[in-house]
Amino acid sequence: MSYEERRVRVRNYGTMSEDSRLLVPVPGASGERIRLHVLAAEAFLAMAAAVRRDLGIELVAASGWR
């Protein structure tokens, strides 16, 4: 299996306004809520649930929308 980076780049897709309804909160470091695009948040939450289930580790986001 090979790794494929799927990073969203501003130069390709532009920016999103801070008050966009497409940004949703996910658990972040230090108890804060980090906002991610709804599709990224869905994938992140699924991954966090798998990590919690399989490893017993609580996965949190360190960074999100800018």
C-alpha positions as CSV (number, residue, x, y, z in Angstrom):
1,M,0.0,0.0,0.0
2,S,1.4,3.4,-0.9
3,Y,0.8,6.8,0.8
4,E,-1.1,9.4,-1.1
5,E,-1.2,12.9,0.4
6,R,-4.6,14.5,0.1
7,R,-3.8,18.0,1.4
8,V,-6.2,20.8,0.4
9,R,-4.1,23.7,-0.8
10,V,-5.3,27.3,-0.7
11,R,-3.8,28.1,-4.1
12,N,-6.0,25.4,-5.7
13,Y,-9.2,25.9,-3.8
14,G,-9.2,29.4,-2.4
15,T,-10.2,30.4,1.1
16,M,-13.3,30.0,3.2
17,S,-14.9,32.7,5.3
18,E,-14.6,32.4,9.1
19,D,-18.4,32.2,9.5
20,S,-19.0,29.5,6.9
21,R,-21.6,26.9,7.8
22,L,-19.2,24.4,6.2
23,L,-16.9,24.7,9.2
24,V,-17.8,22.4,12.2
25,P,-16.1,22.0,15.6
26,V,-14.0,18.9,16.5
27,P,-12.1,18.2,19.7
28,G,-8.8,20.1,19.9
29,A,-5.8,20.2,22.1
30,S,-6.1,21.8,25.5
31,G,-9.9,21.2,25.5
32,E,-10.5,23.8,22.8
33,R,-12.7,23.1,19.7
34,I,-11.0,23.2,16.3
35,R,-13.1,24.0,13.3
36,L,-12.7,21.8,10.2
37,H,-14.5,21.6,6.9
38,V,-17.5,19.3,7.3
39,L,-16.0,16.6,5.1
40,A,-12.6,16.7,6.9
41,A,-14.4,16.7,10.3
42,E,-16.4,13.6,9.3
43,A,-13.2,11.8,8.3
44,F,-11.3,13.0,11.4
45,L,-14.1,11.9,13.8
46,A,-14.2,8.4,12.1
47,M,-10.5,8.1,12.5
48,A,-10.6,9.3,16.1
49,A,-13.3,6.7,16.9
50,A,-11.2,4.0,15.4
51,V,-8.1,5.1,17.4
52,R,-10.1,5.2,20.6
53,R,-11.6,1.8,19.9
54,D,-8.4,0.0,18.8
55,L,-5.8,1.8,20.9
56,G,-7.6,3.5,23.7
57,I,-6.1,6.8,22.8
58,E,-8.1,10.1,22.5
59,L,-7.2,11.7,19.2
60,V,-7.6,15.5,19.1
61,A,-6.9,18.1,16.4
62,A,-3.9,20.5,16.8
63,S,-4.9,22.8,13.9
64,G,-7.7,23.5,11.6
65,W,-9.3,26.3,9.5
66,R,-7.1,29.3,8.9
